Amino acid sequence: MDFDLPPDDDPRRLAVRDWLAAHPSPSGRDLAEAGYVVPHWPPPYGIDADPIHQILIDEELTAAGVSRPSNPIGIGWAGPTILHAGTDEQQQRYLPPLLAGEEIWCQLFSEPDAGSDLASLTTRAVRDGDEWIVNGQKIWTSLGHQARFGILIARTEPDAPKQQGISYFICPMDSPGIEIQPIVEMTGAHTFNQVFFTDVRLPADALVGEVHRGWTLAKVTLSNERVSLSSGGALWGRGPTAGDLIDVVREAGGTTDPLLRQRLAQLHIEDEILRLVRLRTVTAAIRGEPPGPEASIRKVLADEHGQAIMGLAKDLAGPGGMLADRGPLGTDPALWHYGFLFAPALTVGGGTGEVQRNIISERVLGLPHDPEV
């Protein structure tokens, strides 16, 4: 694709500016109904924007100081899967408030004994008339304590091979029988949770796609998850970028240390590579192609890049970097200290770096699968 962006007076830019003039402080619902939350989606949820059009919309919203709704798992993972395989009724019920950020979502995939080997999950869903009865346990459920709904995979055919006999559900998180327990991180924050299911009843229409065929949909979700987790800032799309750190060093007059200069140059190179890979991913999405192995490539690069950003930030603070109240070159210490403590999670969440490298080796390089033991 052509990475040279259209000029300032491009009609597509002007259309966004006209809309912003009419909506100077748009709500999440306003942005969703305009198609500006996921502009590459088809109407009525997006506007079928091609890659360049999407980038122009992003630039104009940023220039106006307008942020899209915050609902990372809903917009980035659940939404694309429901759009891909949900019924018309499911799409109409769940997608508008999801895109508007009015209903927060979580992901109910990982289990204590089914993390990297997710297909070995044991949470069961048994059909009982017009309902499904769910029993089991999930772990590392981000935002589970805030979510209105969760995307849940459970085993519905226990005698099937492990990547079969799995079904995909939409689970209201206030359902009787759900218990949510917090997992407090070493950062002191509470993002993750354990979720226990005891005879939780879900209606028949909570099923997404075909019964026993949920593993295919789980792979759609996981591919979109890897794209979402490798977006933008160093901390899974949040927090500072390499450019932010380089700007801090530039504003402080630079550094004469040759090793620090080399590390800063390496961060800039990685940041530019990731920007181009993100544009390639957007291009694939516009063509209607699901994220493929490039999602794993992007996640491996982005996770290690994020850890490098936070590690260098601490090193730039010198001996003070060992303290919680010191940041690089006089910047906000809380931001960098939290990021440094959180950074080890980057290469684990959403599929470990080792799992991603296995995917790359098999699907890109054509190497054989690991032998069965």
C-alpha positions as CSV (number, residue, x, y, z in Angstrom):
1,M,0.0,0.0,0.0
2,D,1.0,3.6,-0.4
3,F,2.0,5.2,2.9
4,D,2.0,8.7,1.6
5,L,-1.1,10.3,3.2
6,P,-3.5,12.6,1.3
7,P,-3.2,16.4,1.8
8,D,-4.9,18.5,4.4
9,D,-7.8,19.5,2.1
10,D,-8.7,15.9,1.2
11,P,-12.5,15.5,1.1
12,R,-12.4,12.6,3.6
13,R,-10.6,14.8,6.1
14,L,-13.0,17.6,5.6
15,A,-16.0,15.3,6.1
16,V,-14.6,14.3,9.5
17,R,-14.0,17.9,10.4
18,D,-17.5,18.9,9.5
19,W,-18.9,16.1,11.6
20,L,-16.7,17.2,14.5
21,A,-17.9,20.8,14.1
22,A,-21.4,19.5,14.5
23,H,-20.4,17.2,17.4
24,P,-17.6,19.1,19.3
25,S,-17.8,16.8,22.3
26,P,-19.1,13.5,20.9
27,S,-20.2,10.8,23.2
28,G,-19.3,7.2,22.6
29,R,-22.7,6.6,21.1
30,D,-22.2,9.5,18.7
31,L,-18.9,8.1,17.5
32,A,-20.3,4.6,17.2
33,E,-23.4,5.7,15.2
34,A,-21.1,7.7,12.9
35,G,-19.1,4.6,12.2
36,Y,-15.9,6.2,13.6
37,V,-15.2,3.7,16.4
38,V,-14.5,0.9,13.9
39,P,-14.5,2.7,10.5
40,H,-13.2,-0.4,8.6
41,W,-16.3,-2.4,9.6
42,P,-19.3,-2.6,7.2
43,P,-22.4,-0.4,7.8
44,P,-24.2,0.1,10.0
45,Y,-21.3,-0.3,12.5
46,G,-18.5,1.2,10.3
47,I,-18.3,2.9,7.0
48,D,-16.2,0.4,5.0
49,A,-13.2,2.7,5.3
50,D,-10.1,1.6,3.4
51,P,-6.7,1.7,5.1
52,I,-5.9,5.3,4.1
53,H,-9.4,6.5,5.0
54,Q,-9.1,4.9,8.4
55,I,-5.8,6.6,9.1
56,L,-7.2,9.9,8.1
57,I,-10.1,9.5,10.5
58,D,-7.7,8.5,13.3
59,E,-5.6,11.6,12.6
60,E,-8.5,14.0,12.6
61,L,-10.0,12.6,15.8
62,T,-6.6,12.9,17.5
63,A,-6.1,16.4,16.3
64,A,-9.5,17.4,17.7
65,G,-8.6,15.7,21.1
66,V,-11.4,13.2,20.7
67,S,-10.9,9.7,22.1
68,R,-12.8,6.6,21.1
69,P,-14.7,4.7,23.9
70,S,-12.5,2.5,26.1
71,N,-13.7,-1.1,25.8
72,P,-10.7,-3.0,24.7
73,I,-11.9,-6.5,24.9
74,G,-15.4,-5.7,23.6
75,I,-14.2,-3.6,20.6
76,G,-11.0,-5.5,19.9
77,W,-11.9,-9.1,20.5
78,A,-15.6,-9.8,21.2
79,G,-17.0,-7.4,18.6
80,P,-15.1,-8.8,15.6
81,T,-16.1,-12.4,16.5
82,I,-19.8,-11.5,16.9
83,L,-19.7,-9.6,13.6
84,H,-18.1,-12.7,12.0
85,A,-20.4,-15.4,13.4
86,G,-23.2,-13.9,15.4
87,T,-26.8,-13.9,14.4
88,D,-28.5,-10.7,13.3
89,E,-30.2,-10.6,16.6
90,Q,-26.9,-10.9,18.5
91,Q,-25.3,-8.3,16.4
92,Q,-28.1,-5.8,16.9
93,R,-28.3,-6.4,20.6
94,Y,-24.6,-6.4,21.5
95,L,-22.6,-4.4,19.0
96,P,-24.1,-0.9,19.4
97,P,-23.6,-0.6,23.2
98,L,-20.3,-2.5,22.9
99,L,-18.9,0.0,20.4
100,A,-20.3,2.9,22.4
101,G,-18.4,1.7,25.5
102,E,-21.7,1.5,27.4
103,E,-21.3,-2.2,28.2
104,I,-17.8,-3.4,29.1
105,W,-16.7,-6.9,28.1
106,C,-14.2,-9.5,29.4
107,Q,-12.8,-12.7,28.0
108,L,-13.4,-16.1,29.7
109,F,-10.8,-18.4,28.0
110,S,-7.8,-19.2,30.1
111,E,-8.0,-21.8,32.9
112,P,-5.5,-22.8,35.6
113,D,-4.6,-26.0,33.7
114,A,-5.3,-24.6,30.2
115,G,-3.2,-21.5,29.5
116,S,-0.9,-21.8,26.6
117,D,-2.6,-25.1,25.7
118,L,-6.0,-23.5,25.7
119,A,-7.7,-26.3,23.8
120,S,-7.3,-28.5,26.9
121,L,-9.9,-26.5,28.8
122,T,-12.2,-28.4,31.1
123,T,-15.0,-25.9,31.9
124,R,-18.2,-27.7,30.9
125,A,-21.5,-26.5,29.3
126,V,-24.3,-29.0,29.3
127,R,-27.6,-28.5,27.4
128,D,-30.7,-28.6,29.6
129,G,-33.8,-27.8,27.6
130,D,-33.6,-24.2,26.5
131,E,-30.5,-23.5,28.6
132,W,-26.9,-24.4,29.0
133,I,-25.5,-25.2,32.5
134,V,-21.9,-24.1,33.0
135,N,-19.5,-25.4,35.6
136,G,-15.8,-24.7,35.8
137,Q,-13.1,-22.0,36.5
138,K,-11.4,-19.3,34.4
139,I,-8.3,-17.3,35.3
140,W,-6.5,-14.1,34.2
141,T,-9.9,-12.5,33.3
142,S,-9.1,-8.9,32.6
143,L,-11.8,-6.5,33.6
144,G,-14.0,-9.3,34.9
145,H,-15.0,-7.3,37.9
146,Q,-16.2,-4.4,35.7
147,A,-17.7,-6.3,32.7
148,R,-21.3,-6.6,31.8
149,F,-20.7,-9.5,29.4
150,G,-17.9,-12.1,28.8
151,I,-17.0,-14.2,25.8
152,L,-16.8,-17.8,27.1
153,I,-15.6,-21.0,25.6
154,A,-16.6,-24.2,27.3
155,R,-16.5,-27.9,26.4
156,T,-19.8,-29.2,25.2
157,E,-18.7,-32.6,23.9
158,P,-16.2,-34.2,26.4
159,D,-15.4,-37.2,24.3
160,A,-14.4,-35.2,21.2
161,P,-10.7,-34.4,20.4
162,K,-9.6,-31.5,22.4
163,Q,-9.8,-28.9,19.6
164,Q,-13.4,-30.1,18.9
165,G,-16.4,-30.3,21.1
166,I,-15.9,-26.7,22.3
167,S,-18.6,-24.1,22.0
168,Y,-18.5,-20.3,22.2
169,F,-21.0,-18.3,24.4
170,I,-21.9,-14.8,25.4
171,C,-22.1,-14.8,29.2
172,P,-23.8,-12.1,31.3
173,M,-21.4,-11.5,34.2
174,D,-24.2,-11.0,36.7
175,S,-25.6,-14.5,36.2
176,P,-26.3,-16.4,39.4
177,G,-23.6,-18.8,40.2
178,I,-20.7,-16.6,39.0
179,E,-18.1,-15.7,41.6
180,I,-15.3,-13.3,40.8
181,Q,-12.2,-13.1,42.9
182,P,-9.5,-10.4,42.3
183,I,-5.8,-11.1,41.4
184,V,-3.7,-8.2,42.7
185,E,-0.5,-7.7,40.6
186,M,2.9,-6.7,41.9
187,T,2.1,-3.2,40.5
188,G,-0.6,-3.0,43.3
189,A,-3.3,-2.7,40.7
190,H,-6.2,-5.1,40.2
191,T,-6.8,-5.9,36.5
192,F,-7.1,-9.7,36.5
193,N,-9.5,-12.0,38.2
194,Q,-10.4,-15.6,38.8
195,V,-14.0,-16.5,37.8
196,F,-15.8,-19.5,39.2
197,F,-18.9,-21.0,37.5
198,T,-21.3,-23.1,39.6
199,D,-24.4,-24.3,37.8
200,V,-24.6,-21.0,35.8
201,R,-27.5,-21.1,33.4
202,L,-27.2,-19.4,30.0
203,P,-30.1,-19.1,27.5
204,A,-29.8,-21.1,24.3
205,D,-29.4,-18.0,22.3
206,A,-26.1,-17.2,24.2
207,L,-24.4,-19.7,21.8
208,V,-22.4,-17.9,19.1
209,G,-22.0,-19.9,15.9
210,E,-22.5,-23.7,15.7
211,V,-22.4,-26.0,18.8
212,H,-19.1,-27.9,19.2
213,R,-17.5,-25.5,16.6
214,G,-16.3,-22.8,19.0
215,W,-12.6,-23.5,18.6
216,T,-12.7,-21.9,15.2
217,L,-14.3,-18.8,16.7
218,A,-11.8,-18.8,19.6
219,K,-9.0,-18.6,17.0
220,V,-10.7,-15.6,15.4
221,T,-10.9,-14.0,18.8
222,L,-7.2,-14.8,19.7
223,S,-6.0,-13.4,16.4
224,N,-7.8,-10.2,17.0
225,E,-6.6,-10.2,20.6
226,R,-3.0,-10.4,19.4
227,V,-3.6,-7.5,17.1
228,S,-5.2,-5.4,19.9
229,L,-2.5,-6.2,22.4
230,S,0.2,-5.1,20.0
231,S,-1.3,-1.7,19.2
232,G,0.0,1.8,20.0
233,G,1.6,2.3,23.4
234,A,4.1,0.1,25.2
235,L,1.6,-1.5,27.6
236,W,-0.7,-3.4,25.2
237,G,-1.8,-0.3,23.4
238,R,-1.8,1.9,26.5
239,G,0.9,3.9,28.2
240,P,3.9,5.6,26.6
241,T,5.4,4.9,23.2
242,A,9.0,4.8,22.1
243,G,8.4,8.2,20.6
244,D,7.2,9.5,24.0
245,L,10.4,8.4,25.6
246,I,12.6,9.7,22.8
247,D,10.8,13.1,23.1
248,V,11.7,13.2,26.8
249,V,15.3,12.6,26.1
250,R,15.3,15.2,23.2
251,E,13.7,17.8,25.4
252,A,16.3,17.2,28.1
253,G,19.1,17.9,25.6
254,G,19.8,14.4,24.5
255,T,22.4,12.0,25.9
256,T,26.1,11.6,25.1
257,D,26.3,8.0,26.4
258,P,26.9,5.9,23.3
259,L,25.1,2.8,24.6
260,L,22.0,4.8,25.6
261,R,22.1,6.5,22.2
262,Q,22.2,3.1,20.5
263,R,19.3,1.8,22.5
264,L,17.2,4.8,21.7
265,A,18.0,4.4,18.0
266,Q,17.0,0.7,18.2
267,L,13.6,1.7,19.9
268,H,13.0,4.2,17.0
269,I,13.7,1.5,14.4
270,E,11.4,-1.0,16.2
271,D,8.7,1.6,16.5
272,E,8.7,2.3,12.8
273,I,8.7,-1.4,11.9
274,L,5.7,-1.9,14.1
275,R,3.9,1.1,12.6
276,L,4.3,-0.4,9.1
277,V,3.2,-3.8,10.3
278,R,0.1,-2.2,11.9
279,L,-0.8,-0.7,8.5
280,R,-0.4,-4.1,6.8
281,T,-2.8,-5.6,9.4
282,V,-5.3,-2.8,8.7
283,T,-5.0,-3.5,5.0
284,A,-5.8,-7.2,5.6
285,A,-8.8,-6.3,7.7
286,I,-10.2,-4.0,5.0
287,R,-9.9,-6.9,2.4
288,G,-12.0,-9.0,4.8
289,E,-9.1,-11.2,5.7
290,P,-8.9,-12.4,9.4
291,P,-5.7,-11.7,11.2
292,G,-3.2,-14.4,10.3
293,P,0.3,-15.4,11.4
294,E,1.3,-11.7,11.0
295,A,-0.7,-11.1,14.2
296,S,1.7,-13.4,16.0
297,I,4.7,-11.7,14.4
298,R,3.4,-8.3,15.4
299,K,2.7,-9.4,19.0
300,V,6.2,-10.9,19.5
301,L,7.8,-7.7,18.3
302,A,5.4,-5.4,20.2
303,D,5.7,-7.2,23.5
304,E,9.5,-7.3,23.6
305,H,9.6,-3.7,22.3
306,G,7.3,-2.6,25.2
307,Q,9.6,-4.2,27.7
308,A,12.6,-2.5,26.1
309,I,10.9,0.9,26.4
310,M,10.2,0.5,30.1
311,G,13.6,-1.0,30.8
312,L,15.4,1.9,29.1
313,A,13.1,4.4,30.9
314,K,14.3,3.0,34.2
315,D,18.0,3.0,33.1
316,L,17.7,6.7,32.0
317,A,16.7,7.5,35.6
318,G,20.1,6.3,36.7
319,P,20.4,5.0,40.3
320,G,17.1,6.7,41.0
321,G,15.4,4.2,38.7
322,M,15.5,1.6,41.5
323,L,13.0,3.8,43.4
324,A,9.3,4.0,42.9
325,D,9.2,7.8,42.9
326,R,11.9,8.5,40.3
327,G,11.3,8.7,36.5
328,P,13.6,9.3,33.6
329,L,14.8,12.9,33.4
330,G,12.3,14.3,35.8
331,T,9.1,12.9,34.2
332,D,6.1,11.4,36.0
333,P,7.6,8.6,38.1
334,A,4.3,6.7,38.6
335,L,3.9,6.1,34.9
336,W,7.3,4.6,34.3
337,H,7.4,2.6,37.6
338,Y,4.0,1.0,37.0
339,G,5.0,0.3,33.4
340,F,8.3,-1.3,34.4
341,L,6.6,-3.6,36.9
342,F,3.8,-4.5,34.4
343,A,6.1,-5.1,31.5
344,P,6.9,-8.8,32.3
345,A,3.2,-9.6,31.7
346,L,3.5,-8.4,28.1
347,T,5.2,-11.6,26.8
348,V,2.8,-13.8,28.7
349,G,-0.7,-12.4,28.2
350,G,-2.6,-13.1,25.0
351,G,-0.4,-16.1,24.2
352,T,3.2,-16.3,25.4
353,G,6.1,-15.4,23.1
354,E,7.0,-19.1,22.9
355,V,3.5,-19.9,21.6
356,Q,3.6,-17.1,19.1
357,R,7.0,-18.3,17.8
358,N,5.6,-21.8,17.3
359,I,2.7,-20.3,15.3
360,I,5.2,-18.4,13.2
361,S,7.5,-21.4,12.6
362,E,4.6,-23.6,11.5
363,R,2.4,-21.2,9.5
364,V,5.1,-18.9,8.0
365,L,8.3,-21.0,7.8
366,G,6.5,-24.3,7.2
367,L,8.2,-26.2,9.9
368,P,6.6,-29.3,11.3
369,H,4.4,-29.4,14.4
370,D,5.9,-30.5,17.7
371,P,5.8,-34.3,17.9
372,E,3.0,-35.7,20.1
373,V,4.3,-37.1,23.4
